[in-house]
Amino acid sequence: MKYSGFFGVTILLTLILTVMVSGCKKSNDEVADKDGVVMYAEISNAKIAYKTYGSGEPLIMCIGFSTNMDLWSTKAIEILQTKYKVIVFDYRGMGLSTNADSTMSIISLAEDVNALLSGLSIEKAHVLGWSMGGYVAQMFAVNHPEKVNKLVLYATNCGDTLVVNPSQEIIDILENPAATPMERLSLLFPDEWLATHPEPWTFLPEATEPYNDETIGMQYFAIQEWLKPGGGSAGHLGSLNRPVLVICGENDKVVPSQNSLILVGSISSATLIKVQDSGHGLMYQLPETFANYVLTFLEQ
């Protein structure tokens, strides 16, 4: 995969949210333990901002590249929290989290997940990862299988040289500095759906947290390492023996659904769900469908 093309793909949401950001509304002084309130956990060289919703078995969710926890589908969280204690968080150096480290890798981000769960006295959790968050979830599951109940991999890939690229047409749009926000936003959704939903930005939550360009650059280089020969989770997935749900939009323009097929073929305990007529933004486009598939899997 061309790194420049992948970088264009992965900065998609950042470019969209730059237009949408209206200033951070969350106070760093909010510490009460209740749904949707920002709390903090001290880990090595960082303070991780997180929120919890609902009660029950913990479900920790790892967000995608260059994005913050306020980008999760509000409706999907509302559904998931009816059965589980949903935990969302900002990666170190992103959003409301701090960072004193000068380097970053997918493995180190996975260790941050481990440290966060330990700080919350959670011995075992369900884990869900979207896009780059799927990389983090995979490596957490590989390195800490005893702490994973079930694993959900949403619109992601296994890295190495096995990754299936977006089409050249999509890469051309993303690498075009003159491309409009609407052109970029449209890559989250299938063309047929966009034809009947001319204002797709109304399906995304309001993004209010700050962005850190330096941290985004560090995440980008971590992704480059993931995509190099011998990188990623490709050589480790055979060790996973926890139930795994691989879910994607059949018409994902950003991370083609063939990547989900590769994941399922590498994990003996995996189940694949490809949702028709949906794309990378499945959780925005069809939040009830997405969340109910996850709930069904977790409750089996």
C-alpha positions in Angstrom: 0.0 0.0 0.0 1.2 3.5 -0.8 1.8 5.3 2.5 0.9 8.6 1.0 -2.4 7.2 -0.2 -3.1 5.6 3.2 -2.3 8.9 4.9 -4.9 10.6 2.7 -7.4 8.0 3.6 -6.8 8.2 7.3 -6.9 12.0 7.6 -10.4 11.9 6.1 -12.2 12.3 9.4 -9.8 14.9 10.7 -10.5 17.1 7.7 -14.2 16.7 8.1 -14.1 17.4 11.8 -12.0 20.5 11.4 -15.0 22.0 9.7 -17.3 20.8 12.4 -15.3 21.7 15.5 -16.9 24.5 17.5 -14.6 24.6 20.5 -14.1 22.2 23.4 -17.1 22.2 25.7 -15.8 19.7 28.2 -14.1 21.0 31.3 -10.9 19.4 32.6 -12.3 19.7 36.1 -15.2 17.4 35.5 -14.5 14.3 37.6 -17.9 12.9 38.7 -18.5 9.3 38.0 -21.6 9.4 35.8 -22.6 8.8 32.2 -20.9 11.0 29.7 -18.7 13.0 32.1 -15.0 13.3 31.4 -12.8 11.4 33.8 -9.1 10.8 33.9 -6.8 7.8 34.6 -3.1 8.3 35.3 -0.8 5.9 33.3 2.8 6.0 32.3 3.8 9.5 31.0 0.1 10.3 30.2 -3.3 11.2 31.6 -6.0 9.4 29.7 -9.4 11.1 29.4 -12.3 8.7 29.2 -16.1 8.5 29.7 -18.4 5.7 30.7 -22.0 5.0 29.8 -24.4 2.4 31.3 -23.6 -0.5 33.5 -22.8 -4.3 33.2 -19.9 -6.1 31.7 -17.3 -3.6 30.4 -17.0 -2.8 26.7 -14.0 -0.6 25.8 -14.0 1.0 22.4 -10.9 2.1 20.5 -11.6 5.0 18.1 -9.9 5.5 14.7 -6.9 7.5 13.5 -6.7 11.2 14.4 -10.1 11.2 16.1 -11.3 11.6 19.6 -13.9 9.8 21.7 -16.6 12.3 20.8 -16.8 10.9 17.3 -18.5 7.6 18.3 -22.0 7.4 17.1 -24.3 8.8 19.8 -27.1 6.4 18.9 -24.9 3.3 18.8 -23.6 4.2 22.3 -27.2 4.7 23.5 -28.1 1.2 22.4 -24.9 -0.5 23.6 -25.1 1.1 27.1 -28.5 -0.6 27.7 -26.6 -3.9 28.2 -23.0 -3.0 28.9 -20.7 -0.5 30.6 -19.4 1.3 27.6 -15.9 2.9 28.0 -14.7 5.4 25.4 -11.4 7.3 25.6 -9.0 9.6 23.9 -5.6 8.2 22.9 -2.6 9.8 24.6 -2.0 13.3 23.3 -5.4 13.5 21.6 -8.5 15.3 22.7 -8.4 15.8 26.5 -5.6 13.3 27.1 -2.0 14.3 27.8 1.3 12.7 26.6 4.9 13.0 27.6 6.3 10.3 25.3 8.1 11.3 22.0 7.3 8.0 20.1 4.2 6.0 19.5 3.3 2.6 18.1 0.2 0.5 17.7 1.7 -1.8 20.4 2.2 1.1 22.8 -1.3 2.3 22.2 -2.5 -1.2 23.0 -0.5 -1.1 26.2 -2.3 2.1 27.1 -5.6 0.2 26.8 -4.1 -2.3 29.2 -3.0 0.4 31.7 -6.4 2.1 31.5 -8.3 -1.1 32.3 -5.9 -1.8 35.1 -6.4 1.7 36.5 -10.2 1.1 36.4 -9.7 -2.2 38.2 -11.2 -4.1 35.2 -9.7 -7.6 34.9 -11.5 -8.5 31.7 -13.5 -6.7 29.0 -15.1 -6.9 25.6 -13.0 -4.9 23.2 -14.2 -3.1 20.0 -12.0 -1.3 17.6 -12.8 0.9 14.5 -10.3 1.4 11.7 -7.0 2.2 13.3 -8.7 1.4 16.6 -9.0 -2.1 15.2 -5.2 -2.3 15.0 -5.0 -1.4 18.7 -7.7 -3.8 19.6 -6.0 -6.7 17.7 -2.7 -6.1 19.4 -4.3 -5.8 22.9 -6.0 -9.1 22.3 -2.8 -10.7 21.0 -0.7 -9.5 23.9 -3.3 -9.7 26.7 -5.7 -12.5 25.7 -6.5 -13.2 29.3 -8.1 -9.7 29.6 -10.3 -10.1 26.5 -13.8 -11.5 26.7 -14.9 -11.0 23.1 -13.4 -8.9 20.3 -15.2 -6.8 17.7 -13.1 -5.6 14.7 -15.0 -2.9 12.7 -13.8 -1.7 9.3 -10.2 -2.5 9.8 -7.3 -4.6 8.5 -4.4 -6.9 9.6 -1.5 -4.8 8.3 1.7 -6.2 6.7 1.5 -6.2 2.9 -1.8 -8.0 2.9 -3.9 -4.9 3.0 -6.2 -4.2 0.1 -6.0 -0.6 -1.0 -8.9 1.7 -1.8 -9.4 2.3 -5.5 -7.2 4.8 -7.3 -10.2 7.0 -7.8 -10.7 7.2 -4.0 -7.0 7.8 -3.4 -7.0 10.6 -6.0 -9.8 12.4 -4.2 -8.1 12.1 -0.9 -4.8 13.3 -2.2 -6.3 16.2 -4.0 -5.8 19.4 -1.8 -8.6 21.1 -3.7 -11.1 18.4 -2.8 -14.1 19.8 -1.0 -15.2 18.7 2.5 -18.3 17.2 0.9 -16.2 15.1 -1.5 -14.2 13.8 1.4 -17.2 13.2 3.7 -19.0 11.3 0.9 -16.3 8.6 1.1 -17.8 7.5 4.4 -21.0 6.4 2.6 -22.2 4.5 -0.5 -23.1 6.6 -3.5 -26.7 5.1 -3.6 -27.3 6.2 0.0 -25.9 9.7 -0.6 -28.3 10.1 -3.5 -31.2 10.1 -1.0 -29.3 11.7 1.9 -27.9 15.0 0.6 -26.8 16.3 4.0 -24.7 13.3 5.4 -22.9 15.5 8.0 -26.1 15.5 10.0 -25.6 11.8 10.7 -22.3 12.5 12.5 -22.1 13.6 16.2 -20.9 17.1 17.0 -17.2 17.1 17.5 -16.0 19.4 20.3 -12.7 18.1 21.5 -9.3 19.7 20.4 -6.9 18.0 17.9 -3.2 17.7 18.3 -1.2 17.8 15.0 1.9 16.5 16.6 0.1 13.4 18.0 -1.6 12.8 14.6 1.8 12.7 13.0 3.0 10.2 15.6 -0.1 8.1 14.9 0.6 8.3 11.2 4.1 6.9 11.6 2.7 4.1 13.8 0.4 3.2 11.0 3.3 3.2 8.5 5.0 0.6 10.7 1.8 -1.4 10.8 1.7 -1.6 7.0 5.4 -2.5 6.5 6.4 -6.1 5.6 6.3 -8.1 8.8 4.2 -5.4 10.5 0.6 -5.5 11.7 -1.1 -8.4 13.4 -0.9 -10.8 10.4 1.6 -13.1 11.9 -0.2 -13.3 15.3 -3.9 -13.7 14.6 -3.7 -17.5 14.6 -3.1 -17.3 18.3 -6.5 -15.7 19.1 -8.9 -18.1 20.7 -11.5 -15.6 21.9 -14.8 -15.1 19.9 -14.2 -12.4 17.3 -16.8 -10.5 15.3 -15.5 -8.9 12.1 -18.0 -6.3 10.8 -17.8 -3.9 7.9 -19.9 -2.1 5.3 -20.0 -4.1 2.1 -19.4 -0.9 0.1 -16.6 0.6 2.3 -14.6 2.9 0.1 -11.9 3.7 2.7 -11.1 0.2 4.0 -12.4 -2.2 1.3 -14.4 -5.1 2.7 -11.9 -7.6 1.3 -9.7 -6.7 4.3 -12.4 -8.1 6.6 -12.3 -11.4 4.6 -8.6 -11.6 5.2 -9.1 -11.1 8.9 -11.7 -13.8 9.1 -9.5 -16.2 7.1 -6.7 -15.6 9.7 -8.8 -16.1 12.9 -10.4 -19.5 13.4 -12.8 -18.1 16.0 -14.0 -15.2 13.8 -17.5 -14.5 12.4 -18.0 -12.1 9.5 -20.9 -9.7 9.0 -20.9 -7.5 5.9 -23.7 -5.0 6.0 -25.2 -4.4 2.6 -25.5 -0.9 1.2 -23.3 0.6 3.9 -19.7 1.9 4.1 -16.9 3.0 6.4 -19.4 5.2 8.3 -21.7 2.2 9.0 -22.2 3.2 12.7 -23.4 6.7 11.5 -25.5 5.5 8.5 -27.1 2.5 10.3 -26.4 2.9 14.0 -29.2 0.6 15.1 -28.1 -2.1 12.7 -24.5 -1.8 13.8 -25.2 -1.7 17.5 -27.7 -4.6 17.4 -25.2 -6.8 15.5 -22.6 -6.1 18.2 -25.1 -6.7 21.0 -26.2 -10.0 19.5 -22.6 -11.2 19.2 -21.7 -10.1 22.8 -24.8 -11.8 24.2 -24.3 -15.2 22.5 
